């Protein structure tokens, strides 16, 4: 069904759950997430796209976490834990800022409250809940054992990276791992409990959304973090030295945007070892992500054809080289194991004929960003009249400014071109862009939630290459009934919604919000 979805004409909104309102420092899978699904339904949307749902990493980025399989503990809502009696409402009193996330305060507070909930579970869980937890651990055994042990060892040896742990642990000697599982049994249990609750809560939310014909679009980063359970548990699948440190790392070469390129720092895959293993790790990774989402966007798709390899000793990305990726061989193996893949290919940047050929052979739609369309001439591939149907068009993604912020920073030429093309003087540029995306031939049109509200650049989610990002949150008071109805009308008029007539009912202003 999900693969068929990519052949339909749909519309959706990009919003990471941490940006949702809520009383506990950041958005989560609590009541506001369900209310957002209700809002999507009222606005005539059929897609909710998130950023990666995994643990955050350095710089609070969801693209550099401690596991490619685990969920972000920050997203576990406390309301279901209160209902279970594992933690009290009184224990959750906070005074956090409700318009931004202060990760330095929120992360330790939420983890401590989750520890209290785990203690409550240990003390008072019903036999049914204990059996459900045990069954979940068994069902997810392919990754959860390594992840929970890694997290326990990480807590015990912070701030050391895993190659600098005691050698019996960094080299995964069986006797040392067995002893650690005994020594840190309670800590291992805690991290398993958090992941169990993440899955239970997310799947309940996903089921609620699917019941309203709203599908979830996930996000899968191409690379993983070095300090992760993935790299520690299978070092043979990465280009590492004998001690476990990366020999080469990922990035992109110098270009118009950066004279020194981008040095991302992720370890690179040992593709020959992965092929010899039947790409089993990738099959399990995609299987896991497709259990959490209906469609998955794969970031940096061009890296499967060729990737920029940088010696780990180099301070910049200048002295790198292009290396061949696995190409179609990888996706053929995944499809043979899992069936037709509902995948969106993030084919942005300098895209070669070989990258296009891989995407078309795999049958994945590509991406277009409307904000990129006005710096060239009418032949620009990001202009709607140049789209193909197998396209996902965005007014902007999490890496872009809001549309209002983009308009303010445009060159005079870009503003003049965009104004003529979109038929706007700038006063309604966000609606002009959303309408152009919706009316295009592209099968799928998405926008940032900020653009529905017409917010300026202060509400940007991420600015690549900078720190202090990922903190944005909104308030329901910012979301007007007029904006909701306007989005629904544009969506319906463009043939992207299940509503079959106009005019549409106005947004129910009186509905109680969480």
VENDA-V558234 format. One record per helix or strand of 2 or more residues. SS is the DSSP state (H for helix, E for strand). FROM is the first residue (numbers start at 1). TO is the last residue. If there is no record, write none. Layout:
ss,from,to
SS,FROM,TO
SS,FROM,TO
This chain:
ss,from,to
H,2,5
E,10,14
H,17,19
H,31,42
E,47,49
H,58,60
H,73,75
H,79,84
H,89,92
H,103,124
H,127,139
H,141,157
H,162,164
H,167,170
H,174,183
H,185,211
E,215,220
H,229,233
H,235,237
E,248,252
E,262,267
H,271,276
H,280,292
E,295,298
H,301,304
E,306,311
E,320,324
H,328,338
E,343,345
H,353,362
E,365,369
H,370,372
H,384,386
E,391,394
H,403,409
H,412,422
H,429,439
E,444,448
H,449,452
H,457,459
H,476,478
H,481,493
